[in-house]
Amino acid sequence: MKKKIFLFAFTLFLFFLAYNYLFPDHRTINLENAKFNVEASLFFTEFVEDSKIAESKYLDQTITVYGVITSLNLEDITINNKIFCNFESMLSKLKVNDTIVVKGRCIGYDDLLEEIKLDQCSIVR
């Protein structure tokens, strides 16, 4: 009987570990320290020159990008016409041609639109 209880508890423990390994907590990008601080045009140039190397370096990393707002929508902005930043919520009064610093997670380079995409963005300043 003790063996069965121990086996059941051990199996339950293994399922708990497997669940936490397969389904980790979501990242909170705005609380993470940025791994890279880059200027928008230099950031874009790295992807244009060699997208494979740039993706291996930046993909799924927290990045701080600075540049000029060239397009502004309700939940996203475009920096220097090449960096698309998606926000969960924008509370700030931003305008086109404002200089901005944004922190977000790099989710890749869109070949069709020729844009680098960041999500979970927040305004640093």
C-alpha positions as a Markdown table, in Angstrom:
| # | Residue | x | y | z |
|---|---|---|---|---|
| 1 | Met | 0.0 | 0.0 | 0.0 |
| 2 | Lys | 2.8 | 2.4 | 0.9 |
| 3 | Lys | 4.5 | 1.6 | -2.4 |
| 4 | Lys | 1.3 | 2.6 | -4.4 |
| 5 | Ile | 1.0 | 5.9 | -2.5 |
| 6 | Phe | 4.7 | 6.6 | -3.1 |
| 7 | Leu | 4.4 | 5.7 | -6.8 |
| 8 | Phe | 1.3 | 7.9 | -7.2 |
| 9 | Ala | 2.9 | 10.9 | -5.4 |
| 10 | Phe | 6.1 | 10.4 | -7.5 |
| 11 | Thr | 4.1 | 10.3 | -10.7 |
| 12 | Leu | 2.1 | 13.4 | -9.8 |
| 13 | Phe | 5.4 | 15.2 | -9.0 |
| 14 | Leu | 6.8 | 14.2 | -12.5 |
| 15 | Phe | 3.7 | 15.5 | -14.2 |
| 16 | Phe | 4.0 | 18.8 | -12.3 |
| 17 | Leu | 7.6 | 19.1 | -13.4 |
| 18 | Ala | 6.8 | 18.3 | -17.0 |
| 19 | Tyr | 3.9 | 20.8 | -17.1 |
| 20 | Asn | 6.1 | 23.6 | -15.7 |
| 21 | Tyr | 8.8 | 22.8 | -18.2 |
| 22 | Leu | 6.4 | 22.7 | -21.2 |
| 23 | Phe | 4.3 | 25.7 | -20.2 |
| 24 | Pro | 6.5 | 28.3 | -18.4 |
| 25 | Asp | 5.2 | 31.6 | -17.2 |
| 26 | His | 4.9 | 34.4 | -19.7 |
| 27 | Arg | 7.8 | 36.8 | -20.0 |
| 28 | Thr | 7.3 | 40.4 | -18.8 |
| 29 | Ile | 9.4 | 42.3 | -21.3 |
| 30 | Asn | 9.0 | 45.7 | -19.7 |
| 31 | Leu | 10.6 | 44.4 | -16.5 |
| 32 | Glu | 13.5 | 42.7 | -18.2 |
| 33 | Asn | 16.8 | 44.4 | -18.8 |
| 34 | Ala | 17.5 | 45.0 | -22.5 |
| 35 | Lys | 20.2 | 42.7 | -23.9 |
| 36 | Phe | 20.9 | 45.1 | -26.8 |
| 37 | Asn | 20.7 | 48.9 | -27.2 |
| 38 | Val | 20.7 | 49.9 | -30.9 |
| 39 | Glu | 19.9 | 52.8 | -33.1 |
| 40 | Ala | 17.0 | 51.9 | -35.5 |
| 41 | Ser | 18.9 | 52.4 | -38.8 |
| 42 | Leu | 21.9 | 50.4 | -37.7 |
| 43 | Phe | 19.5 | 47.7 | -36.4 |
| 44 | Phe | 17.8 | 47.5 | -39.8 |
| 45 | Thr | 21.1 | 47.5 | -41.6 |
| 46 | Glu | 22.2 | 44.3 | -39.8 |
| 47 | Phe | 19.1 | 42.5 | -41.0 |
| 48 | Val | 19.5 | 43.7 | -44.6 |
| 49 | Glu | 23.2 | 42.7 | -44.8 |
| 50 | Asp | 22.7 | 39.2 | -43.3 |
| 51 | Ser | 19.3 | 38.3 | -41.9 |
| 52 | Lys | 20.4 | 34.8 | -40.7 |
| 53 | Ile | 23.1 | 36.2 | -38.5 |
| 54 | Ala | 20.9 | 39.1 | -37.3 |
| 55 | Glu | 18.1 | 36.7 | -36.4 |
| 56 | Ser | 20.3 | 34.4 | -34.5 |
| 57 | Lys | 21.6 | 37.4 | -32.5 |
| 58 | Tyr | 18.3 | 39.3 | -31.9 |
| 59 | Leu | 15.4 | 36.9 | -32.2 |
| 60 | Asp | 13.4 | 36.6 | -29.0 |
| 61 | Gln | 15.7 | 39.0 | -27.2 |
| 62 | Thr | 14.8 | 42.1 | -25.3 |
| 63 | Ile | 16.0 | 45.1 | -27.2 |
| 64 | Thr | 16.0 | 48.9 | -26.7 |
| 65 | Val | 15.7 | 50.8 | -30.0 |
| 66 | Tyr | 15.9 | 54.5 | -30.5 |
| 67 | Gly | 14.9 | 56.6 | -33.5 |
| 68 | Val | 12.2 | 58.9 | -34.9 |
| 69 | Ile | 8.5 | 58.0 | -35.1 |
| 70 | Thr | 7.5 | 57.9 | -38.7 |
| 71 | Ser | 4.0 | 56.3 | -38.4 |
| 72 | Leu | 1.6 | 56.2 | -35.5 |
| 73 | Asn | -1.5 | 54.1 | -34.9 |
| 74 | Leu | -3.6 | 53.1 | -31.9 |
| 75 | Glu | -1.5 | 50.3 | -30.7 |
| 76 | Asp | 1.7 | 50.5 | -32.8 |
| 77 | Ile | 4.3 | 52.8 | -34.1 |
| 78 | Thr | 6.9 | 52.6 | -36.8 |
| 79 | Ile | 10.4 | 53.9 | -36.2 |
| 80 | Asn | 12.5 | 55.2 | -39.1 |
| 81 | Asn | 10.0 | 53.6 | -41.5 |
| 82 | Lys | 11.7 | 50.2 | -40.8 |
| 83 | Ile | 11.0 | 49.1 | -37.1 |
| 84 | Phe | 7.4 | 48.1 | -36.4 |
| 85 | Cys | 6.7 | 48.3 | -32.6 |
| 86 | Asn | 3.5 | 46.7 | -31.3 |
| 87 | Phe | 2.3 | 47.9 | -27.8 |
| 88 | Glu | -0.1 | 46.2 | -25.5 |
| 89 | Ser | -1.3 | 49.7 | -24.5 |
| 90 | Met | 0.0 | 53.2 | -25.3 |
| 91 | Leu | -0.7 | 55.8 | -22.7 |
| 92 | Ser | 1.7 | 58.4 | -23.9 |
| 93 | Lys | 0.9 | 61.4 | -26.1 |
| 94 | Leu | 3.2 | 60.6 | -29.1 |
| 95 | Lys | 3.4 | 62.5 | -32.3 |
| 96 | Val | 5.1 | 61.8 | -35.7 |
| 97 | Asn | 8.7 | 63.0 | -35.8 |
| 98 | Asp | 9.2 | 62.6 | -32.0 |
| 99 | Thr | 12.4 | 61.0 | -31.0 |
| 100 | Ile | 11.7 | 57.9 | -28.9 |
| 101 | Val | 13.3 | 55.0 | -27.1 |
| 102 | Val | 11.3 | 51.8 | -27.1 |
| 103 | Lys | 12.0 | 48.4 | -25.4 |
| 104 | Gly | 10.5 | 45.3 | -26.9 |
| 105 | Arg | 11.0 | 41.7 | -27.9 |
| 106 | Cys | 12.3 | 41.1 | -31.5 |
| 107 | Ile | 10.0 | 38.7 | -33.3 |
| 108 | Gly | 11.7 | 38.8 | -36.6 |
| 109 | Tyr | 12.2 | 40.4 | -40.0 |
| 110 | Asp | 9.4 | 40.7 | -42.5 |
| 111 | Asp | 10.8 | 40.3 | -46.0 |
| 112 | Leu | 7.7 | 41.4 | -47.7 |
| 113 | Leu | 7.2 | 44.7 | -45.8 |
| 114 | Glu | 11.0 | 45.0 | -45.2 |
| 115 | Glu | 10.4 | 45.8 | -41.5 |
| 116 | Ile | 11.7 | 44.4 | -38.2 |
| 117 | Lys | 8.9 | 43.5 | -35.9 |
| 118 | Leu | 9.0 | 44.1 | -32.1 |
| 119 | Asp | 6.2 | 43.1 | -29.8 |
| 120 | Gln | 5.3 | 43.7 | -26.1 |
| 121 | Cys | 6.9 | 47.2 | -26.5 |
| 122 | Ser | 7.0 | 49.9 | -23.8 |
| 123 | Ile | 8.3 | 53.4 | -24.0 |
| 124 | Val | 11.5 | 54.0 | -22.2 |
| 125 | Arg | 11.5 | 57.8 | -22.9 |
